[in-house]
Amino acid sequence: MKLYAVSDGPPSLAVRMALEALNIPYEHVSVDYGKAEHLTEEYEKMNPQKEIPVLDDDGFFLSESNAILQYLCEKYAPTSDLYPNDPKDRALVNHRLCFNLAFLYPQISAYVMAPIFFDYERTAIGLKKLHLALAAFETYLQRTGTKYAAGSGLTIADFPLVTSVMCLEAIGFGLGERYPKVQAWYDGFKQAHPSLWAIAAKGMEEIAEFEKNPPDLTGMVHPIHPIRKPAAK
């Protein structure tokens, strides 16, 4: 099994957490984002979306991190509590995965990651959207009253949510005052699962460094995002 991934991307880190938690051996194939390796014709053969990560399970190629998380559990650990079999419990896990994919991470990505890697600015409307997403997450945690995002035990839903929120920590964005439930959940994960958190922590360190010193992507021709021009000397 191979995982084509970057070292600091939240979706990549979430899948690596799952592989670690499930004790599945794999080869981590590093994708060089700065060299646009994910935009090559060779990479497109594995993933026409040209996004990261991609799982190669003996010639079976699967993209979309949520689908990878679900696949790993269903194939390699069908009885694991990480992806519970009870319909309602599993529905809650699926909901949290969808919530992160469609509602939370897009706002974190737009506010945190896009201005680091591309020629975007952090804006008031971007901050407002981020707060709306975080408020919804706070409400979900308040309503369930559980230690984890989708119940009383750790599930695959926690992995992408943790790697999303760690982007906020990387730029010094505080949660505690406005979102105490989110902060408590996040801190609790770190304390309870240090080996899994270590995977995200390395990515967070890279993002924090890029926040201070944005990477030079002038050699990339991106189909959507504007490339930041080098500073005048």
N, C-alpha and C positions, 0 to 999 in steps of 0.2 A: 504494500500500500504506500502511495505517495501523496503528500499534500503540498500543492503548489501555493505558497503563501508568502506574505511579507512579514517583517518582524514587528511592525507597529500598527498594523491595521486591525481595528476591533473585530471585524468578521473572522479574520485569520486567527486572531488570538482566542476567540470563542471556540473555534473548532479544535485548536490545539489543547484547550482546557478539557474539552470532552474526550479527546483521545487519551489524555493523561488520566482523567477520572475513570475511564473504562479500561485502562491498562492495555490499550491496543498499540502494538508496535507499528511504526511507520517511518518513512523517510521524509524529512522536511526539505523540500526543494525550494530554495529561496528565489523569489521573483524580484528582480531589480526594477523597482518602480521608477527610479530616476532615469534609467535607460529605456523605459517604456517597453519592457519585455512583454508586458501583458497586452500590448497593442500589435504584436507581431502576427503574421499569418500562421506561424507554428502554434502560437498560443490559442489563436482563434479556432483551430481544429479541436481543441479541448473544450473551449468555451466561447461560443459565438458572441456572447455578451462582452467578452474581453474584460471581465471583472475578476477580482481576486477575493477568496481562494477558489481552487479547484481540487477535488479529490479524484485520485486515480486508484480505483480498487481493482487491480488486475485487469485493466483495460476498460473498466466501467467508469466513465467520466461523469462527475456530478459537480455542478456549481450551485450557487446560492447557499450561504452558510446555514440557514435554517433547515433546508432540505438535507444538508450533510449531517447536521446534528441528529435529525430524526432517523435518517438512514443508518447511522452508526449504531444507534440504540436498537432499532428494529432488527438489524441483521446480527449484531454481535452481542447484544445484551437485552434480549426481548423481555426479560423479567426484571430488569433493573428499575429501581425507584426513580432513577434519573428521568425516565419517561414512563410514568405510571400507566397501567392498562385500564384502570377504571375510567369509563367514558367521561365523567365530569372532571375528574382530576386531570386527565389528558387534555380535555378541552381548555382547561385553565392554563396549562402549560402552552398549548398552541396559541391561545390568546395573547399571552405575554410575549411569545416569540413574534407574533404579528404586530403587537403594540410597539415593540422596539423597532422592528423593520420599517413600519409605515408611519409611526408617529413620533417616537422619541429620538432614535438615532438620526433621522434626516435633519432634525433641528440642531442636534449636537454637531453633526458633520458640517452643516452649513455655517454654524457659528464658530466652531473650533477649528476643524480640519481644513476647510476650503481656504480661509485666509492665510493659513500656514503654507499650504502647498501651491496655491494659485493666486491670481491677481484679484482678490476680493477683499472687502473691508468688513469689519464687524459693525453691524448697524443696530439701531434702536428696534426696528421691526424684527430683526433676527433674534434679538434678546427677548422680545416679547413672545415670539413663537416658542423659544426655548423654555421660558417660564410656564407657558401653557402646557407644554409636554411634561415638564417636571411636576407641575401641580396635579396632573392626571395620575402620574406614577405615585405621588404621595397619597392620593386618595385611594388607589388600589391597595397599597400597603396598609393603610389605615383600616379599610373595610375588612381585609382578610385577617389582620391582627397576627400575622404569622412571621416567623423569622426570615423566611425566604419569599421570593417573588410570587411563587405559584403554590404555596402551601407550607406545611410544617417542615418539609425536608428539601434538601437540595435537588434541583432538577436542571435539565438543559436550558430552561428559560433564564436561569440566573447568569449563565455564561455571557451571552451577548449583552445583557443589561449591565453587568459589571464592566465589561470592556467598553461600553458606551460611556458610562459615568466616569470611568477613569480618565477619559479625555478632558473632562471638566477639571479634575484634580490636576492634570498636567499643566493647565494654564492658570491654576490658582483660583478657580471659580468655586466659591464657598456654597455649601448646601445647608449647613446646620441650622441656621436661624429660620429659614423659610421652609425647609424640607427635612425636618428632623427624622421622619420615618425612613426616607431615602438614605439619609446619612447613617442611621443605625443599621439598616440592612446592608449597606456597603461596608461599613466597618466590621459588622458581624461576619460577613463573607471572608474578609481578609484574615480575621482572627481564627475562624474555624477551618479554613482551607489554605494554609500558607503555601503549600506546593502548587496549588492552582493559581493563587494570587501571584506567585513569583513569575508566572508566564506573562500575566498582564503587566506586572510591575516593570519588566524590562521594556515592554512597548511604551509604557507611560514615560519612562526616562528618555526614550528617543523623541517622543512628541514634545516633551518639555524642553529638550535641547533645540528642536526645530522651531519651537515658539520663540526662542531667543535668537537663533540663527537659521532663518528659513533656507531650505535646500534650493540649490540652483537647478531648475528644471528647464533652462533655456534650450536644451537639446531635444526636448520633447515636443512633438506636434500632437496636441490633444484634440480630439474631435469636438469637444464641448467647452472645456474650461480654458479661460485665458491665462497664458503663461506670464508670470511676472517678469518684467524687464530688469536686467541687472542694474544695480544702483550706479549712478554716474560717479566716476572717480575724480 
